[in-house]
Amino acid sequence: IEQELYRYGYRMFLCQSMHEAKKDAYYLRLACQNKVDGILGITFNTTELSQAGDTPVVMIDRHLANSVCVTSDNFRGGQLAVLQLLARGSRKLLFIRSGSRLSSETLKRGEGFAAACKERGLVYEVMDSGDDADGFNGEGIYDYLREHMTDGKLGFDGIYTSTDGLGLTVLEQLRRLDIRGPEAVQLSGH
């Protein structure tokens, strides 16, 4: 994004709030005070964009008033994850999501996952961290997976995560539990 903006004569300021609403609001005020030409928000949690005034706002995977949303077909992505896990032999599936529950495209990933599982009569569970800012700490995932083990085997053979970053956290915890993929469990991130 920065390279493309630079090519057109724009400079980029990067603000990372880590899902903290106070930081979102602060950075939004800062951008407007500096009269930026536009705001690009990725998983931005501030629902009040009135501070932006006439400043154009483009959101990635988040529908907020007074903004344009750019997104992929996340519902279909969740369905495709199930199909891929099934193609690789998985039958007991787990969806792990993290982040805000604000209306967003990323929530559709889980909806697509659940719909595909129900259509096929599959057993599945959903692990939801809610608004946990760090997307589930590793210990929370470790504990959850450990609780779903019997005789050293995980009760799931396919796991789909709402983000690739969360998928890496899951992979780390599977290794801690000495669960190896792809033999024991398939893992797919979005």
C-alpha positions as CSV (number, residue, x, y, z in Angstrom):
1,I,0.0,0.0,0.0
2,E,2.8,2.4,1.0
3,Q,4.6,1.8,-2.3
4,E,1.5,2.4,-4.4
5,L,0.6,5.6,-2.5
6,Y,4.2,6.9,-2.9
7,R,4.0,6.2,-6.6
8,Y,1.0,8.6,-6.8
9,G,2.7,11.3,-4.6
10,Y,1.2,10.4,-1.3
11,R,2.9,9.6,2.0
12,M,1.6,7.1,4.5
13,F,1.3,7.4,8.3
14,L,0.9,4.0,10.0
15,C,-1.1,3.8,13.2
16,Q,-1.6,0.5,15.0
17,S,-4.2,0.4,17.7
18,M,-4.2,-3.3,18.5
19,H,-8.0,-3.3,18.8
20,E,-8.0,-0.6,21.5
21,A,-11.0,1.7,20.9
22,K,-9.2,4.6,22.7
23,K,-6.3,4.3,20.3
24,D,-8.6,4.1,17.3
25,A,-10.3,7.4,18.4
26,Y,-6.9,9.0,19.1
27,Y,-5.5,8.1,15.7
28,L,-8.6,9.2,13.9
29,R,-8.4,12.6,15.6
30,L,-4.7,12.8,14.8
31,A,-5.3,12.1,11.2
32,C,-8.0,14.6,10.9
33,Q,-6.0,17.3,12.7
34,N,-3.2,16.8,10.2
35,K,-5.7,17.1,7.3
36,V,-4.8,13.8,5.7
37,D,-6.1,13.1,2.2
38,G,-7.7,9.9,3.2
39,I,-7.9,7.1,5.8
40,L,-7.5,3.4,5.2
41,G,-8.8,1.3,8.1
42,I,-8.0,-2.4,8.6
43,T,-10.1,-4.0,11.3
44,F,-10.8,-0.5,12.7
45,N,-13.1,-0.7,15.8
46,T,-14.3,2.9,16.1
47,T,-17.9,3.0,14.9
48,E,-18.1,6.8,15.1
49,L,-16.5,8.2,12.0
50,S,-18.1,11.6,12.2
51,Q,-14.8,13.0,13.4
52,A,-13.4,12.3,9.9
53,G,-15.7,15.0,8.4
54,D,-15.2,15.1,4.7
55,T,-12.0,13.0,4.8
56,P,-12.6,9.9,2.6
57,V,-12.5,6.6,4.6
58,V,-11.9,3.2,3.0
59,M,-12.3,0.1,5.3
60,I,-10.9,-3.4,4.8
61,D,-13.4,-6.0,5.9
62,R,-15.4,-3.6,8.1
63,H,-18.7,-1.9,7.3
64,L,-18.9,1.5,9.0
65,A,-21.1,4.4,8.2
66,N,-19.6,7.1,6.0
67,S,-17.0,4.7,4.6
68,V,-16.4,2.5,1.6
69,C,-15.8,-1.2,2.4
70,V,-13.4,-3.4,0.4
71,T,-13.7,-7.1,1.1
72,S,-13.6,-10.6,-0.3
73,D,-16.4,-13.2,-0.1
74,N,-15.6,-14.3,3.5
75,F,-18.7,-16.4,3.8
76,R,-17.6,-18.5,0.8
77,G,-14.0,-18.5,2.2
78,G,-15.4,-20.3,5.3
79,Q,-17.2,-22.8,3.2
80,L,-14.1,-23.5,1.1
81,A,-12.1,-24.1,4.2
82,V,-14.5,-26.8,5.2
83,L,-14.3,-28.4,1.7
84,Q,-10.5,-28.3,1.9
85,L,-10.4,-29.9,5.3
86,L,-12.8,-32.6,4.1
87,A,-10.7,-33.3,1.0
88,R,-7.8,-33.9,3.3
89,G,-9.7,-36.4,5.5
90,S,-10.9,-34.2,8.4
91,R,-14.3,-35.0,9.9
92,K,-14.3,-33.4,13.4
93,L,-13.9,-29.7,12.9
94,L,-13.1,-26.7,15.0
95,F,-13.3,-23.0,14.1
96,I,-11.3,-20.6,16.2
97,R,-12.0,-16.9,15.9
98,S,-10.7,-13.8,17.7
99,G,-11.3,-10.1,17.6
100,S,-14.1,-7.7,17.6
101,R,-17.7,-8.8,17.3
102,L,-18.6,-5.5,15.5
103,S,-20.4,-6.1,12.3
104,S,-17.7,-7.2,9.9
105,E,-16.9,-9.3,7.0
106,T,-14.6,-11.5,9.0
107,L,-17.6,-12.8,11.1
108,K,-18.9,-14.2,7.8
109,R,-15.9,-16.6,7.8
110,G,-17.4,-18.5,10.7
111,E,-20.9,-18.3,9.3
112,G,-19.7,-19.9,6.1
113,F,-17.8,-22.5,8.1
114,A,-20.9,-23.4,10.2
115,A,-23.2,-23.5,7.2
116,A,-20.9,-25.8,5.2
117,C,-20.6,-28.1,8.3
118,K,-24.4,-28.2,8.8
119,E,-25.1,-28.9,5.1
120,R,-22.8,-32.0,5.4
121,G,-24.0,-33.1,8.8
122,L,-20.5,-32.6,10.3
123,V,-19.7,-32.4,14.0
124,Y,-18.0,-29.1,14.7
125,E,-17.3,-26.6,17.5
126,V,-16.5,-22.9,17.6
127,M,-14.0,-21.4,20.0
128,D,-14.6,-17.7,20.3
129,S,-12.3,-15.3,22.1
130,G,-14.7,-12.4,21.7
131,D,-12.9,-9.1,21.9
132,D,-9.6,-10.5,23.1
133,A,-7.2,-7.9,21.7
134,D,-4.3,-10.3,21.1
135,G,-6.5,-12.8,19.4
136,F,-6.4,-15.4,22.1
137,N,-3.2,-15.7,24.1
138,G,-1.4,-18.9,23.4
139,E,-2.3,-20.2,26.9
140,G,-6.0,-19.9,26.2
141,I,-5.7,-22.0,23.0
142,Y,-3.3,-24.4,24.7
143,D,-5.8,-25.0,27.6
144,Y,-8.8,-25.4,25.2
145,L,-7.0,-27.9,23.0
146,R,-5.6,-29.8,26.0
147,E,-9.2,-30.1,27.4
148,H,-10.3,-31.7,24.2
149,M,-7.7,-34.4,24.3
150,T,-8.2,-38.1,25.2
151,D,-5.4,-40.6,25.5
152,G,-3.0,-38.1,23.8
153,K,-5.2,-37.5,20.8
154,L,-7.0,-34.3,20.0
155,G,-10.8,-34.5,19.6
156,F,-10.5,-32.5,16.3
157,D,-8.8,-33.5,13.1
158,G,-9.4,-30.2,11.3
159,I,-9.0,-26.7,12.5
160,Y,-9.9,-23.5,10.7
161,T,-8.9,-20.1,12.1
162,S,-10.3,-16.7,11.4
163,T,-6.9,-15.2,10.6
164,D,-3.5,-16.6,9.5
165,G,-1.9,-15.0,12.6
166,L,-4.3,-16.9,14.8
167,G,-3.4,-20.0,12.8
168,L,0.3,-19.6,13.7
169,T,-0.7,-19.3,17.4
170,V,-2.7,-22.5,17.1
171,L,0.3,-24.2,15.3
172,E,2.6,-23.3,18.2
173,Q,0.2,-24.7,20.8
174,L,-0.3,-27.9,18.8
175,R,3.5,-28.3,18.9
176,R,3.5,-27.7,22.6
177,L,1.0,-30.5,23.0
178,D,3.1,-32.7,20.7
179,I,0.3,-32.9,18.1
180,R,1.8,-33.0,14.6
181,G,0.1,-32.1,11.4
182,P,-0.9,-33.1,8.9
183,E,-1.1,-36.6,10.2
184,A,-3.1,-35.8,13.4
185,V,-4.8,-32.5,12.5
186,Q,-5.2,-30.3,9.4
187,L,-4.9,-26.6,9.9
188,S,-6.3,-23.9,7.7
189,G,-6.1,-20.1,8.3
190,H,-7.9,-17.2,6.5
